[in-house]
Amino acid sequence: MANVENTTMWKQIQLGVKEMERLMGHKDYNLAMIKSRQILEYMVRCMAEKACVVEGDLSDTIDQLYEGRWISRTTRDHYHNIRILGNKAVHEGDDTAYDANQAYQLLTQEVREFASEY
């Protein structure tokens, strides 16, 4: 069952990245940043399950993964940056190309890392 769930989760991540790329191409930067946060949540949820981490909010779960040495300091920092940019998009209506591009660059780097490790 876990393999099926991981495959489904990986498929959601891949589809999410494609959707984010589409949103970026349409200059819908706000939704692109929101999508980046959703993809991050999928990745963190998958890792938390594997690490047997009790999920709290996204920030706490990221920190627990770092403290348990499931992710590096750099990855933790990237995850928090993606989370913060997504939050700015949701709560403050941020729709700047710069922030969306930053979220996209960090996310695609971390998705590659996630794919090679999980």
Secondary structure as GFF3:
##gff-version 3
##sequence-region A 1 118
A	DSSP	alpha_helix	2	25	.	.	.	ID=ss1
A	DSSP	alpha_helix	29	51	.	.	.	ID=ss2
A	DSSP	alpha_helix	58	67	.	.	.	ID=ss3
A	DSSP	alpha_helix	73	92	.	.	.	ID=ss4
A	DSSP	alpha_helix	97	117	.	.	.	ID=ss5
###
